[in-house]
Amino acid sequence: MVGRVDAWHVILQQLAYLAVVSAALLQMLAEAPDAPARSPRYVALRSAVLHFMLGTLLNIYVIFYFKSSSVLASFAFLTVIVALLLANEWKRLGGLWLKFALLALC
């Protein structure tokens, strides 16, 4: 579990995850459809890392929002975040647009 929301190590971890996710998504966006295909192993690894990091960020935010507010006041927002977390887990749901939407939310 994570500690306080304002702890330096938590903030640095989130920044590192956001930087890696941003770099991976920008690389996916910049790939031309007619470009030679990258190795399947690299594509699978990039996809796994992307889903892991987005899932971790969403998990952290669910924990922080749950700890910091009353459940009734933020129940709708927590429900949306949990739904997006589940959408991220089902890798075939959505496409690049969903990954960018999750990055924007994070």
N, CA, C and O atoms as a MOPAC input file, in Angstrom:
PM7 MOZYME 1SCF
protein

 N      0.84500 1    -1.18100 1     0.00000 1
 C      0.00000 1     0.00000 1     0.00000 1
 C      0.88600 1     1.23800 1     0.00000 1
 O      2.05900 1     1.19400 1     0.37100 1
 N      0.30700 1     2.30000 1    -0.41200 1
 C      1.03200 1     3.56000 1    -0.43200 1
 C      0.80800 1     4.28800 1     0.87700 1
 O     -0.15500 1     4.02700 1     1.59800 1
 N      1.69900 1     5.18800 1     1.16300 1
 C      1.59400 1     5.96600 1     2.39100 1
 C      0.74400 1     7.21000 1     2.18000 1
 O     -0.37700 1     7.14400 1     1.67500 1
 N      1.29100 1     8.31100 1     2.56900 1
 C      0.57900 1     9.57500 1     2.44400 1
 C      0.59100 1    10.04000 1     0.98900 1
 O      1.50100 1     9.72900 1     0.22100 1
 N     -0.44100 1    10.78800 1     0.64100 1
 C     -0.56700 1    11.26800 1    -0.73000 1
 C      0.52000 1    12.28900 1    -1.06800 1
 O      0.87700 1    12.44600 1    -2.23600 1
 N      1.04600 1    12.98000 1    -0.06300 1
 C      2.04400 1    14.01000 1    -0.31200 1
 C      3.47500 1    13.55400 1    -0.04000 1
 O      4.38400 1    14.38200 1     0.02500 1
 N      3.68500 1    12.25000 1     0.12000 1
 C      5.03800 1    11.72900 1     0.32800 1
 C      5.83000 1    11.84000 1    -0.97500 1
 O      5.29600 1    11.59600 1    -2.05700 1
 N      7.09500 1    12.20700 1    -0.86100 1
 C      7.92100 1    12.41900 1    -2.04900 1
 C      8.07100 1    11.16600 1    -2.89400 1
 O      8.01400 1    11.23300 1    -4.12200 1
 N      8.26200 1    10.03400 1    -2.25300 1
 C      8.46100 1     8.79900 1    -3.02700 1
 C      7.19200 1     8.43400 1    -3.79900 1
 O      7.27900 1     7.87000 1    -4.89000 1
 N      6.02700 1     8.74400 1    -3.25600 1
 C      4.77600 1     8.45800 1    -3.96000 1
 C      4.62800 1     9.38800 1    -5.16400 1
 O      4.22800 1     8.95600 1    -6.24500 1
 N      4.94700 1    10.64600 1    -4.97200 1
 C      4.85900 1    11.62200 1    -6.06600 1
 C      5.85600 1    11.28300 1    -7.16900 1
 O      5.51800 1    11.34500 1    -8.35100 1
 N      7.08200 1    10.92500 1    -6.79000 1
 C      8.09000 1    10.57300 1    -7.79700 1
 C      7.71000 1     9.29900 1    -8.54900 1
 O      7.94900 1     9.19100 1    -9.75100 1
 N      7.12000 1     8.33500 1    -7.84200 1
 C      6.67500 1     7.11700 1    -8.51400 1
 C      5.58400 1     7.44600 1    -9.53500 1
 O      5.60800 1     6.93100 1   -10.65200 1
 N      4.64000 1     8.28900 1    -9.16300 1
 C      3.57500 1     8.66100 1   -10.08700 1
 C      4.13400 1     9.40800 1   -11.29700 1
 O      3.71300 1     9.16200 1   -12.42700 1
 N      5.08000 1    10.31700 1   -11.06300 1
 C      5.69600 1    11.03800 1   -12.18400 1
 C      6.43700 1    10.09900 1   -13.12200 1
 O      6.35900 1    10.24500 1   -14.34200 1
 N      7.15500 1     9.13500 1   -12.55600 1
 C      7.88000 1     8.17400 1   -13.39500 1
 C      6.90800 1     7.33200 1   -14.21000 1
 O      7.12500 1     7.11800 1   -15.40300 1
 N      5.84500 1     6.85400 1   -13.58300 1
 C      4.85200 1     6.06200 1   -14.30000 1
 C      4.19000 1     6.88300 1   -15.39900 1
 O      3.99900 1     6.39100 1   -16.51100 1
 N      3.83800 1     8.13600 1   -15.09500 1
 C      3.20900 1     8.98900 1   -16.10500 1
 C      4.16000 1     9.26900 1   -17.26600 1
 O      3.72400 1     9.33800 1   -18.41600 1
 N      5.44800 1     9.42900 1   -16.98400 1
 C      6.42200 1     9.66000 1   -18.05600 1
 C      6.55600 1     8.43700 1   -18.95600 1
 O      6.60600 1     8.57700 1   -20.17800 1
 N      6.61600 1     7.24100 1   -18.37500 1
 C      6.74900 1     6.02500 1   -19.17300 1
 C      5.48400 1     5.78700 1   -20.00000 1
 O      5.56800 1     5.42900 1   -21.17500 1
 N      4.31400 1     5.98600 1   -19.38800 1
 C      3.05500 1     5.80300 1   -20.11500 1
 C      2.95400 1     6.81500 1   -21.25700 1
 O      2.54200 1     6.46300 1   -22.36200 1
 N      3.32500 1     8.06000 1   -20.99800 1
 C      3.28100 1     9.08700 1   -22.04700 1
 C      4.20900 1     8.73900 1   -23.20000 1
 O      3.83200 1     8.86400 1   -24.36500 1
 N      5.42200 1     8.30300 1   -22.87800 1
 C      6.37600 1     7.93400 1   -23.92700 1
 C      5.86700 1     6.76300 1   -24.75400 1
 O      5.97700 1     6.77600 1   -25.98000 1
 N      5.31700 1     5.75800 1   -24.10200 1
 C      4.81500 1     4.58800 1   -24.82800 1
 C      3.62600 1     4.95100 1   -25.71300 1
 O      3.53400 1     4.48900 1   -26.85100 1
 N      2.71500 1     5.77500 1   -25.19700 1
 C      1.54600 1     6.15800 1   -25.99800 1
 C      1.93900 1     7.05000 1   -27.16700 1
 O      1.39500 1     6.91300 1   -28.26200 1
 N      2.87700 1     7.96100 1   -26.94400 1
 C      3.32600 1     8.80200 1   -28.05900 1
 C      4.03900 1     7.97600 1   -29.12200 1
 O      3.91700 1     8.26100 1   -30.31300 1
 N      4.77600 1     6.96500 1   -28.70500 1
 C      5.42000 1     6.08000 1   -29.67400 1
 C      4.37100 1     5.30100 1   -30.46100 1
 O      4.50800 1     5.12700 1   -31.67200 1
 N      3.32900 1     4.83500 1   -29.78500 1
 C      2.26000 1     4.10500 1   -30.47700 1
 C      1.52300 1     5.01600 1   -31.44400 1
 O      1.13300 1     4.58800 1   -32.53100 1
 N      1.33000 1     6.26800 1   -31.05400 1
 C      0.63600 1     7.21800 1   -31.90600 1
 C      1.47600 1     7.58600 1   -33.13000 1
 O      0.94200 1     7.78700 1   -34.22100 1
 N      2.78100 1     7.67200 1   -32.94100 1
 C      3.66900 1     8.08800 1   -34.03100 1
 C      3.95000 1     6.98200 1   -35.03900 1
 O      4.42400 1     7.25800 1   -36.14100 1
 N      3.66500 1     5.74000 1   -34.67800 1
 C      3.92000 1     4.64200 1   -35.60400 1
 C      3.00700 1     4.75300 1   -36.80700 1
 O      1.78600 1     4.83300 1   -36.67600 1
 N      3.60500 1     4.75500 1   -37.95300 1
 C      2.82700 1     4.81900 1   -39.19300 1
 C      2.23500 1     3.44800 1   -39.48400 1
 O      2.85900 1     2.42300 1   -39.21000 1
 N      1.01000 1     3.43300 1   -40.04800 1
 C      0.39000 1     2.13400 1   -40.33400 1
 C      1.15800 1     1.31800 1   -41.36700 1
 O      1.08600 1     0.08900 1   -41.35700 1
 N      1.88800 1     1.97900 1   -42.25600 1
 C      2.61300 1     1.25200 1   -43.29400 1
 C      4.08600 1     1.02200 1   -42.93200 1
 O      4.86300 1     0.53000 1   -43.75100 1
 N      4.45500 1     1.37700 1   -41.71600 1
 C      5.83900 1     1.17700 1   -41.27900 1
 C      6.09200 1    -0.31100 1   -41.04800 1
 O      5.16200 1    -1.07500 1   -40.78800 1
 N      7.35200 1    -0.71300 1   -41.14500 1
 C      7.65900 1    -2.11900 1   -40.87300 1
 C      7.29200 1    -2.45900 1   -39.42700 1
 O      7.50400 1    -1.66300 1   -38.51300 1
 N      6.75400 1    -3.62500 1   -39.24800 1
 C      6.27100 1    -4.03500 1   -37.93200 1
 C      7.43700 1    -4.24300 1   -36.97000 1
 O      8.49200 1    -4.75800 1   -37.33900 1
 N      7.21600 1    -3.83300 1   -35.74400 1
 C      8.20700 1    -4.09000 1   -34.69900 1
 C      8.09900 1    -5.55500 1   -34.29800 1
 O      7.15700 1    -6.25400 1   -34.66900 1
 N      9.06800 1    -5.98900 1   -33.54800 1
 C      9.03800 1    -7.39400 1   -33.13200 1
 C      7.81700 1    -7.63500 1   -32.24200 1
 O      7.46900 1    -6.78300 1   -31.42400 1
 N      7.17700 1    -8.77000 1   -32.39700 1
 C      5.99600 1    -9.07300 1   -31.58200 1
 C      6.30400 1    -9.09900 1   -30.08400 1
 O      5.45000 1    -8.76800 1   -29.26100 1
 N      7.51400 1    -9.48900 1   -29.74600 1
 C      7.89900 1    -9.52100 1   -28.33300 1
 C      7.93100 1    -8.11500 1   -27.74400 1
 O      7.48200 1    -7.89800 1   -26.61900 1
 N      8.46800 1    -7.14800 1   -28.51500 1
 C      8.51900 1    -5.76400 1   -28.05000 1
 C      7.11000 1    -5.18800 1   -27.91200 1
 O      6.81400 1    -4.50900 1   -26.92900 1
 N      6.25400 1    -5.44900 1   -28.87200 1
 C      4.88300 1    -4.93800 1   -28.83100 1
 C      4.13700 1    -5.51100 1   -27.63500 1
 O      3.40400 1    -4.78800 1   -26.96000 1
 N      4.31300 1    -6.79500 1   -27.36500 1
 C      3.65100 1    -7.42100 1   -26.22400 1
 C      4.18500 1    -6.85500 1   -24.90600 1
 O      3.41500 1    -6.61000 1   -23.97800 1
 N      5.48800 1    -6.64900 1   -24.82700 1
 C      6.08200 1    -6.09400 1   -23.61700 1
 C      5.61300 1    -4.65100 1   -23.39400 1
 O      5.28100 1    -4.27300 1   -22.27000 1
 N      5.58500 1    -3.86000 1   -24.44200 1
 C      5.13000 1    -2.47200 1   -24.33100 1
 C      3.67600 1    -2.42300 1   -23.88300 1
 O      3.31400 1    -1.60100 1   -23.04100 1
 N      2.85800 1    -3.27800 1   -24.42700 1
 C      1.45600 1    -3.32500 1   -24.04300 1
 C      1.29200 1    -3.74000 1   -22.58700 1
 O      0.48300 1    -3.16200 1   -21.86100 1
 N      2.04900 1    -4.73100 1   -22.16300 1
 C      1.96300 1    -5.18800 1   -20.77100 1
 C      2.41700 1    -4.10800 1   -19.79900 1
 O      1.78000 1    -3.89400 1   -18.76800 1
 N      3.50400 1    -3.43200 1   -20.11700 1
 C      4.00500 1    -2.35500 1   -19.26100 1
 C      3.00300 1    -1.21300 1   -19.20100 1
 O      2.77100 1    -0.64400 1   -18.13500 1
 N      2.41000 1    -0.87400 1   -20.33700 1
 C      1.42900 1     0.20600 1   -20.39600 1
 C      0.21000 1    -0.11400 1   -19.52900 1
 O     -0.23700 1     0.73600 1   -18.75800 1
 N     -0.32400 1    -1.31300 1   -19.64400 1
 C     -1.48500 1    -1.70100 1   -18.85400 1
 C     -1.14900 1    -1.79700 1   -17.36600 1
 O     -1.96000 1    -1.41700 1   -16.52100 1
 N      0.03800 1    -2.30200 1   -17.04500 1
 C      0.44000 1    -2.39400 1   -15.65400 1
 C      0.54100 1    -1.01500 1   -15.01800 1
 O      0.03300 1    -0.79600 1   -13.91800 1
 N      1.19100 1    -0.09400 1   -15.70100 1
 C      1.39600 1     1.22900 1   -15.12200 1
 C      0.09600 1     2.02800 1   -15.02900 1
 O     -0.12900 1     2.72400 1   -14.03900 1
 N     -0.75700 1     1.93900 1   -16.04200 1
 C     -2.04900 1     2.62100 1   -15.94900 1
 C     -2.90200 1     2.00900 1   -14.84300 1
 O     -3.57900 1     2.73300 1   -14.11300 1
 N     -2.87600 1     0.70700 1   -14.71500 1
 C     -3.62500 1     0.04500 1   -13.65000 1
 C     -3.11900 1     0.43000 1   -12.27000 1
 O     -3.91000 1     0.64600 1   -11.35200 1
 N     -1.79900 1     0.51800 1   -12.12100 1
 C     -1.23200 1     0.92200 1   -10.84100 1
 C     -1.61800 1     2.34700 1   -10.48900 1
 O     -1.96900 1     2.62900 1    -9.34300 1
 N     -1.55700 1     3.24300 1   -11.45500 1
 C     -1.95400 1     4.62900 1   -11.19800 1
 C     -3.41900 1     4.72200 1   -10.80500 1
 O     -3.76600 1     5.43500 1    -9.86300 1
 N     -4.27200 1     4.01600 1   -11.51200 1
 C     -5.69400 1     4.05200 1   -11.17300 1
 C     -5.95500 1     3.43500 1    -9.80100 1
 O     -6.80800 1     3.92000 1    -9.05800 1
 N     -5.22900 1     2.37000 1    -9.46000 1
 C     -5.36700 1     1.78000 1    -8.12300 1
 C     -4.97300 1     2.77000 1    -7.03200 1
 O     -5.65800 1     2.89200 1    -6.01600 1
 N     -3.87000 1     3.47200 1    -7.24800 1
 C     -3.42300 1     4.46100 1    -6.27200 1
 C     -4.47400 1     5.54900 1    -6.09700 1
 O     -4.74300 1     5.97500 1    -4.97400 1
 N     -5.06600 1     5.99900 1    -7.19200 1
 C     -6.04900 1     7.08000 1    -7.09800 1
 C     -7.32900 1     6.61800 1    -6.42100 1
 O     -7.95200 1     7.38700 1    -5.69000 1
 N     -7.72800 1     5.38100 1    -6.65100 1
 C     -8.90400 1     4.85200 1    -5.94800 1
 C     -8.63100 1     4.82600 1    -4.44000 1
 O     -9.48200 1     5.22500 1    -3.64500 1
 N     -7.45000 1     4.36000 1    -4.05700 1
 C     -7.10100 1     4.32100 1    -2.63500 1
 C     -7.06900 1     5.72500 1    -2.04200 1
 O     -7.61600 1     5.95200 1    -0.96300 1
 N     -6.43400 1     6.67300 1    -2.73800 1
 C     -6.34200 1     8.03300 1    -2.22000 1
 C     -7.71400 1     8.68100 1    -2.09400 1
 O     -8.00600 1     9.31100 1    -1.07800 1
 N     -8.55600 1     8.53700 1    -3.10500 1
 C     -9.88500 1     9.14200 1    -3.03800 1
 C    -10.74500 1     8.47600 1    -1.97200 1
 O    -11.54200 1     9.13600 1    -1.30600 1
 N    -10.58200 1     7.18300 1    -1.81700 1
 C    -11.36400 1     6.47500 1    -0.80400 1
 C    -10.94700 1     6.90000 1     0.60300 1
 O    -11.79700 1     7.07300 1     1.47600 1
 N     -9.64800 1     7.07000 1     0.82400 1
 C     -9.15300 1     7.46100 1     2.13100 1
 C     -9.43100 1     8.92600 1     2.45800 1
 O     -9.58400 1     9.27300 1     3.62900 1
 N     -9.49700 1     9.77800 1     1.46100 1
 C     -9.54900 1    11.21100 1     1.72500 1
 C    -10.94400 1    11.81400 1     1.72200 1
 O    -11.09800 1    12.97500 1     2.10100 1
 N    -11.94900 1    11.08700 1     1.31600 1
 C    -13.27800 1    11.69300 1     1.26300 1
 C    -14.31200 1    10.71800 1     1.80000 1
 O    -14.06100 1     9.52600 1     1.97300 1
 N    -15.47700 1    11.27600 1     2.05200 1
 C    -16.55800 1    10.39100 1     2.47500 1
 C    -17.03300 1     9.60000 1     1.26300 1
 O    -17.07900 1    10.12200 1     0.14900 1
 N    -17.37400 1     8.37800 1     1.48100 1
 C    -17.71400 1     7.48400 1     0.37900 1
 C    -18.97800 1     7.95900 1    -0.34400 1
 O    -19.05800 1     7.86700 1    -1.56900 1
 N    -19.94400 1     8.45700 1     0.38800 1
 C    -21.19300 1     8.87500 1    -0.24700 1
 C    -21.00000 1    10.08100 1    -1.16000 1
 O    -21.63000 1    10.17500 1    -2.21400 1
 N    -20.13100 1    11.00100 1    -0.75600 1
 C    -19.93700 1    12.20600 1    -1.56000 1
 C    -19.21100 1    11.91000 1    -2.86300 1
 O    -19.46400 1    12.55800 1    -3.87900 1
 N    -18.31900 1    10.94200 1    -2.83700 1
 C    -17.52200 1    10.66800 1    -4.03500 1
 C    -17.81800 1     9.30500 1    -4.64300 1
 O    -17.02000 1     8.80100 1    -5.43400 1
 N    -18.93200 1     8.70600 1    -4.29700 1
 C    -19.24000 1     7.35700 1    -4.77200 1
 C    -19.32700 1     7.29400 1    -6.30000 1
 O    -18.84400 1     6.33900 1    -6.90900 1
 N    -19.93300 1     8.29400 1    -6.91100 1
 C    -20.05900 1     8.28700 1    -8.37600 1
 C    -18.68400 1     8.37100 1    -9.04000 1
 O    -18.41300 1     7.64700 1    -9.99800 1
 N    -17.81800 1     9.25000 1    -8.53400 1
 C    -16.49100 1     9.39900 1    -9.12300 1
 C    -15.66200 1     8.13900 1    -8.90400 1
 O    -14.95100 1     7.70800 1    -9.81100 1
 N    -15.74000 1     7.54600 1    -7.72600 1
 C    -15.02700 1     6.29900 1    -7.47100 1
 C    -15.53600 1     5.18100 1    -8.36700 1
 O    -14.75400 1     4.34500 1    -8.81900 1
 N    -16.82800 1     5.15700 1    -8.62700 1
 C    -17.39400 1     4.15300 1    -9.51600 1
 C    -16.83900 1     4.30300 1   -10.92900 1
 O    -16.53100 1     3.30800 1   -11.58500 1
 N    -16.71100 1     5.53400 1   -11.39500 1
 C    -16.14500 1     5.78500 1   -12.73100 1
 C    -14.69000 1     5.33500 1   -12.77900 1
 O    -14.27300 1     4.70100 1   -13.74900 1
 N    -13.91800 1     5.65200 1   -11.75200 1
 C    -12.50600 1     5.25700 1   -11.74400 1
 C    -12.37400 1     3.73000 1   -11.71100 1
 O    -11.53000 1     3.16600 1   -12.40800 1
 N    -13.19300 1     3.07000 1   -10.91400 1
 C    -13.14000 1     1.60500 1   -10.85900 1
 C    -13.55500 1     1.00800 1   -12.20100 1
 O    -12.96900 1     0.02000 1   -12.64200 1
 N    -14.55600 1     1.59200 1   -12.85400 1
 C    -14.97200 1     1.10600 1   -14.17500 1
 C    -13.83700 1     1.27400 1   -15.19200 1
 O    -13.60900 1     0.39000 1   -16.01700 1
 N    -13.13300 1     2.39200 1   -15.13500 1
 C    -12.00200 1     2.59100 1   -16.03600 1
 C    -10.85600 1     1.64100 1   -15.70200 1
 O    -10.14500 1     1.18200 1   -16.59700 1
 N    -10.68000 1     1.35000 1   -14.43200 1
 C     -9.66800 1     0.38200 1   -14.02700 1
 C     -9.97800 1    -0.99200 1   -14.61100 1
 O     -9.08400 1    -1.68200 1   -15.10200 1
 N    -11.23800 1    -1.38100 1   -14.55700 1
 C    -11.64000 1    -2.66600 1   -15.14700 1
 C    -11.50400 1    -2.64600 1   -16.66900 1
 O    -11.11200 1    -3.64500 1   -17.27200 1
 N    -11.82800 1    -1.51000 1   -17.28800 1
 C    -11.66900 1    -1.39300 1   -18.74800 1
 C    -10.20600 1    -1.53400 1   -19.13100 1
 O     -9.89200 1    -2.11200 1   -20.17200 1
 N     -9.31200 1    -1.01800 1   -18.31000 1
 C     -7.88900 1    -1.16400 1   -18.57500 1
 C     -7.46300 1    -2.62400 1   -18.44500 1
 O     -6.59400 1    -3.08400 1   -19.18500 1
 N     -8.06500 1    -3.34900 1   -17.51500 1
 C     -7.71600 1    -4.75500 1   -17.33000 1
 C     -8.14000 1    -5.61100 1   -18.51800 1
 O     -7.44500 1    -6.56200 1   -18.87800 1
 N     -9.25600 1    -5.28600 1   -19.11900 1
 C     -9.68500 1    -5.99400 1   -20.32700 1
 C     -8.99900 1    -5.31500 1   -21.49900 1
 O     -9.52100 1    -4.34800 1   -22.05400 1
 N     -7.84700 1    -5.81100 1   -21.87100 1
 C     -6.95400 1    -5.13500 1   -22.80600 1
 C     -7.56300 1    -4.92200 1   -24.19000 1
 O     -7.15800 1    -4.01000 1   -24.91200 1
 N     -8.50900 1    -5.73800 1   -24.55300 1
 C     -9.07500 1    -5.61600 1   -25.89200 1
 C    -10.15000 1    -4.54000 1   -25.96600 1
 O    -10.55700 1    -4.14100 1   -27.05700 1
 N    -10.60700 1    -4.07300 1   -24.81600 1
 C    -11.64200 1    -3.04600 1   -24.79100 1
 C    -11.01800 1    -1.70100 1   -25.14500 1
 O     -9.99200 1    -1.32000 1   -24.58200 1
 N    -11.62700 1    -0.99700 1   -26.06100 1
 C    -11.11700 1     0.31900 1   -26.44900 1
 C     -9.88000 1     0.18200 1   -27.30100 1
 O     -9.50100 1    -0.91700 1   -27.70700 1
 N     -9.27700 1     1.27100 1   -27.55700 1
 C     -8.07000 1     1.27400 1   -28.35100 1
 C     -7.13100 1     2.32800 1   -27.81600 1
 O     -7.02800 1     2.54100 1   -26.60800 1
 N     -6.45900 1     2.97300 1   -28.72100 1
 C     -5.51400 1     4.00800 1   -28.34100 1
 C     -6.22400 1     5.18000 1   -27.68200 1
 O     -5.66900 1     5.82900 1   -26.79500 1
 N     -7.45300 1     5.45300 1   -28.11400 1
 C     -8.21000 1     6.57400 1   -27.53400 1
 C     -8.49000 1     6.33700 1   -26.05700 1
 O     -8.45700 1     7.28500 1   -25.27300 1
 N     -8.76700 1     5.08800 1   -25.65300 1
 C     -9.02700 1     4.79300 1   -24.24900 1
 C     -7.75700 1     4.97000 1   -23.42400 1
 O     -7.81100 1     5.47300 1   -22.30100 1
 N     -6.62500 1     4.56400 1   -23.96900 1
 C     -5.36400 1     4.71200 1   -23.23900 1
 C     -5.02100 1     6.18700 1   -23.03500 1
 O     -4.54100 1     6.56800 1   -21.96700 1
 N     -5.26500 1     7.02100 1   -24.05300 1
 C     -5.02400 1     8.44800 1   -23.89500 1
 C     -6.01500 1     9.06900 1   -22.91100 1
 O     -5.65800 1     9.98900 1   -22.17500 1
 N     -7.23600 1     8.58500 1   -22.89100 1
 C     -8.22700 1     9.08800 1   -21.92700 1
 C     -7.80800 1     8.72200 1   -20.50100 1
 O     -7.94600 1     9.53700 1   -19.58900 1
 N     -7.29900 1     7.50900 1   -20.30500 1
 C     -6.82000 1     7.12200 1   -18.98900 1
 C     -5.59900 1     7.94500 1   -18.57400 1
 O     -5.47000 1     8.32100 1   -17.40900 1
 N     -4.71100 1     8.22100 1   -19.51800 1
 C     -3.56000 1     9.07200 1   -19.22000 1
 C     -4.02600 1    10.46900 1   -18.83000 1
 O     -3.49900 1    11.05300 1   -17.88300 1
 N     -4.99100 1    11.00300 1   -19.53700 1
 C     -5.50100 1    12.34500 1   -19.20200 1
 C     -6.14800 1    12.35600 1   -17.82200 1
 O     -6.00100 1    13.32600 1   -17.07900 1
 N     -6.85300 1    11.30400 1   -17.47800 1
 C     -7.45700 1    11.22900 1   -16.15000 1
 C     -6.38300 1    11.13900 1   -15.07200 1
 O     -6.49700 1    11.77000 1   -14.02200 1
 N     -5.35100 1    10.35900 1   -15.33300 1
 C     -4.28300 1    10.21900 1   -14.33300 1
 C     -3.49000 1    11.51000 1   -14.20400 1
 O     -2.55200 1    11.58200 1   -13.41000 1

